[in-house]
């Protein structure tokens, strides 16, 4: 089964991090990406640009509304994702927990809906 893992991070933590700590964390992430690939778990992964480059789009009553940023009330923003294959939810959680930035932020793990349901959305 496929799971989308969303990495939420506080940009301020990374900005305040000394270069040698950032370099070590980056290398740790890249090594874990290789581990997930080697284990046949990784389908795709990407980092996202700063939340300051984002826009939130809504359409209500046919009217478009665009707001700068992620429009969130938390200090953590979506920083990236990784799409994995795991045998079940417990394995997906275990794999997500080993993502290095989970120590600094949080990882949301969500099962992928392979097809849009006919009977209901959720």
Number of C-alpha atoms within 10 A of each C-alpha: 13 20 25 21 24 20 24 20 21 17 16 10 11 14 10 10 12 9 11 9 12 14 12 11 16 14 13 15 16 14 13 16 18 13 13 17 14 10 10 12 19 20 14 13 15 10 11 14 11 14 18 10 10 14 14 12 13 12 9 7 6 7 7 9 11 10 11 12 15 16 13 10 7 7 11 18 23 21 19 17 19 20 21 24 21 19 11 12 15 10 12 23 17 11 19 23 16 13 20 17 19 15 11 14 18 20 24 16 21 15 17 14 12 8 6 9 9 6 6 6 7 6
